[in-house]
């Protein structure tokens, strides 16, 4: 049975319309599948990737934890804690990172000044001018001169 020209045209129009709907549905599904990467784990993965490419650290021997993160549009500011595996939390340190969203991952943009890690001593302040001298008659300090157990 042959179709007439009108039914053939209707069939083509129906095929084109169906193809448009299928294409729109696929695009909508892909847009809806955009990955939510505003999570501590996604930031941690970005920091670990950065460290594995830019440092000589043995990351397998470290516990790495994102202790805080703030998300802004396509950027994130994170504080990341590092400590040896199995060690007490006080034996670690913290670093601040700024990350940038690139596709479905976070990429370290820069490492900020981290402040002091746990258990670390700040460097000594240099003595102000004129105050680095001991008063007259003060015994030497820091292992200089005589001390306990030495003959005079």
C-alpha positions as CSV (number, residue, x, y, z in Angstrom):
1,X,0.0,0.0,0.0
2,X,1.4,3.3,-1.1
3,X,1.1,6.4,0.9
4,X,0.1,9.7,-0.6
5,X,2.3,12.8,-0.5
6,X,0.3,14.2,2.4
7,X,0.9,11.2,4.7
8,X,4.6,11.1,3.7
9,X,5.1,14.7,4.7
10,X,3.2,14.2,8.0
11,X,5.5,11.2,8.7
12,X,8.6,13.3,8.1
13,X,7.4,16.2,10.3
14,X,6.6,13.7,13.0
15,X,10.1,12.2,12.8
16,X,11.8,15.7,13.0
17,X,9.6,16.8,15.9
18,X,10.4,13.6,17.8
19,X,14.1,14.1,17.1
20,X,13.9,17.6,18.5
21,X,12.2,16.4,21.7
22,X,14.7,13.7,22.2
23,X,17.6,16.2,21.8
24,X,16.0,18.6,24.2
25,X,15.4,15.8,26.7
26,X,19.0,14.7,26.5
27,X,20.3,18.3,27.0
28,X,18.0,18.8,30.0
29,X,19.2,15.6,31.6
30,X,22.8,16.5,31.0
31,X,22.3,20.0,32.5
32,X,20.5,18.4,35.5
33,X,23.4,16.1,36.1
34,X,25.8,18.9,36.8
35,X,27.8,17.6,39.8
36,X,27.5,19.5,43.1
37,X,31.1,19.9,44.1
38,X,30.5,22.3,47.0
39,X,31.6,19.7,49.5
40,X,34.5,19.2,51.9
41,X,35.4,16.0,50.1
42,X,35.6,17.7,46.7
43,X,37.9,20.4,48.1
44,X,40.0,17.8,49.8
45,X,40.4,16.0,46.5
46,X,41.5,19.2,44.8
47,X,44.1,19.9,47.6
48,X,45.4,16.3,47.4
49,X,45.7,16.5,43.6
50,X,47.6,19.8,43.9
51,X,50.0,18.4,46.5
52,X,50.6,15.2,44.6
53,X,51.7,17.3,41.6
54,X,53.6,20.0,43.4
55,X,55.3,18.6,46.4
56,X,57.6,15.8,47.4
57,X,55.3,14.8,50.3
58,X,54.4,11.2,50.9
59,X,50.6,11.7,51.1
60,X,49.9,8.1,51.9
61,X,51.5,8.7,55.3
62,X,49.3,11.7,56.1
63,X,45.8,12.3,57.4
64,X,44.4,15.2,55.5
65,X,41.2,16.9,56.6
66,X,39.3,20.0,55.5
67,X,38.5,21.7,58.8
68,X,36.6,24.6,57.3
69,X,35.6,25.8,53.9
70,X,33.7,28.9,52.5
71,X,32.2,28.7,49.0
72,X,31.8,31.8,46.9
73,X,30.5,31.4,43.3
74,X,33.5,29.7,41.6
75,X,35.9,30.0,44.5
76,X,36.4,28.3,47.8
77,X,38.6,29.3,50.8
78,X,39.6,26.3,52.8
79,X,41.6,25.5,55.9
80,X,43.1,22.0,55.6
81,X,44.7,20.1,58.5
82,X,47.6,17.8,58.0
83,X,49.1,15.2,60.5
84,X,51.0,12.0,60.3
85,X,48.7,8.9,60.1
86,X,47.7,7.7,63.5
87,X,49.2,10.7,65.3
88,X,47.5,12.9,67.8
89,X,45.7,16.0,66.4
90,X,48.1,18.2,68.2
91,X,51.0,17.0,66.2
92,X,49.7,18.4,62.9
93,X,49.5,21.7,61.2
94,X,46.9,23.7,59.1
95,X,47.2,25.4,55.8
96,X,44.9,27.9,54.0
97,X,44.1,27.4,50.4
98,X,42.1,29.3,47.8
99,X,40.6,27.0,45.2
100,X,38.9,27.7,41.8
101,X,36.1,25.7,40.3
102,X,37.2,24.3,36.9
103,X,34.5,22.0,35.5
104,X,33.5,19.5,38.1
105,X,36.6,19.8,40.3
106,X,38.4,22.3,42.6
107,X,41.9,23.4,41.6
108,X,44.2,25.1,44.0
109,X,44.7,28.7,43.0
110,X,47.0,29.8,45.8
111,X,48.1,28.8,49.2
112,X,47.5,31.6,51.7
113,X,49.6,32.3,54.8
114,X,48.7,29.5,57.1
115,X,49.4,30.8,60.6
116,X,51.0,28.5,63.1
117,X,50.4,24.8,63.1
118,X,49.6,22.8,66.2
119,X,52.6,22.5,68.6
120,X,54.7,24.9,66.6
121,X,56.6,27.8,68.2
122,X,56.5,31.2,66.6
123,X,59.9,32.6,65.6
124,X,61.4,34.8,68.3
125,X,60.9,38.5,68.0
126,X,64.1,40.4,67.3
127,X,65.1,42.5,70.3
128,X,64.3,46.2,69.8
129,X,67.3,48.4,69.2
130,X,69.3,48.9,72.4
131,X,67.5,46.2,74.3
132,X,69.6,43.2,73.2
133,X,72.2,43.8,75.9
134,X,72.1,42.3,79.4
135,X,72.3,44.7,82.3
136,X,75.8,45.2,83.8
137,X,76.8,42.4,86.2
138,X,74.1,39.9,84.7
139,X,75.5,36.4,84.3
140,X,75.8,35.1,80.7
141,X,72.8,33.1,79.3
142,X,72.4,30.4,76.8
143,X,75.3,28.1,77.9
144,X,77.9,30.9,77.8
145,X,80.4,31.4,80.6
146,X,80.3,29.4,83.8
147,X,77.4,27.3,84.8
148,X,76.6,24.6,87.4
149,X,79.2,21.9,87.7
150,X,82.1,24.1,86.3
151,X,85.1,25.2,88.4
152,X,85.8,28.8,88.7
